[in-house]
Amino acid sequence: MSEPTISEENAPQCAVCSSKIVDLPTNRVIATENNGEVEYKHFCDAGCESSYHT
C-alpha cells in the first residue's frame, strides 16, 4: 500500500459528512468567490456534493 499524498491531520473535511478526504479518487472541490475571497467546498463523492446542493 502506498503512502497518502496528504496526512489525515492536514486533509480537508467533506462539507456534508465531515469525513477527512485523504486520497479519495471520487473527491470533488467547488470554488466560489465571496467578497473577493475564494472559498473552497470539499466533498468526498458525488452523493455528498448532490446533498449539499439540495
MODA-V829990 format. One record per residue. N is the residue number from 1. SS is DSSP state (~ for helix, > for strand, _ for the rest). D_FIRST is the distance of its C-alpha to the first C-alpha in Angstrom with 1 decimal. Layout:
BEGIN
n->N ss->SS d_first->D_FIRST
n->N ss->SS d_first->D_FIRST
END
This chain:
BEGIN
n->1 ss->_ d_first->0.0
n->2 ss->_ d_first->3.8
n->3 ss->_ d_first->6.8
n->4 ss->_ d_first->9.2
n->5 ss->_ d_first->12.3
n->6 ss->_ d_first->14.6
n->7 ss->_ d_first->14.8
n->8 ss->_ d_first->15.8
n->9 ss->_ d_first->19.1
n->10 ss->_ d_first->20.0
n->11 ss->_ d_first->18.7
n->12 ss->_ d_first->21.6
n->13 ss->> d_first->22.7
n->14 ss->_ d_first->23.7
n->15 ss->_ d_first->27.5
n->16 ss->_ d_first->28.0
n->17 ss->_ d_first->25.7
n->18 ss->_ d_first->24.6
n->19 ss->_ d_first->20.9
n->20 ss->> d_first->18.8
n->21 ss->_ d_first->17.3
n->22 ss->_ d_first->13.8
n->23 ss->_ d_first->12.1
n->24 ss->_ d_first->14.2
n->25 ss->_ d_first->15.3
n->26 ss->_ d_first->18.4
n->27 ss->_ d_first->19.7
n->28 ss->> d_first->23.2
n->29 ss->> d_first->25.4
n->30 ss->> d_first->29.1
n->31 ss->> d_first->31.2
n->32 ss->> d_first->34.8
n->33 ss->> d_first->37.7
n->34 ss->> d_first->39.7
n->35 ss->_ d_first->42.7
n->36 ss->_ d_first->41.3
n->37 ss->> d_first->37.9
n->38 ss->> d_first->34.7
n->39 ss->> d_first->32.8
n->40 ss->> d_first->29.3
n->41 ss->> d_first->28.3
n->42 ss->> d_first->24.7
n->43 ss->> d_first->23.8
n->44 ss->_ d_first->20.6
n->45 ss->_ d_first->21.9
n->46 ss->~ d_first->25.2
n->47 ss->~ d_first->26.6
n->48 ss->~ d_first->26.5
n->49 ss->~ d_first->28.0
n->50 ss->~ d_first->30.7
n->51 ss->~ d_first->31.5
n->52 ss->~ d_first->32.0
n->53 ss->~ d_first->34.6
n->54 ss->_ d_first->36.6
END
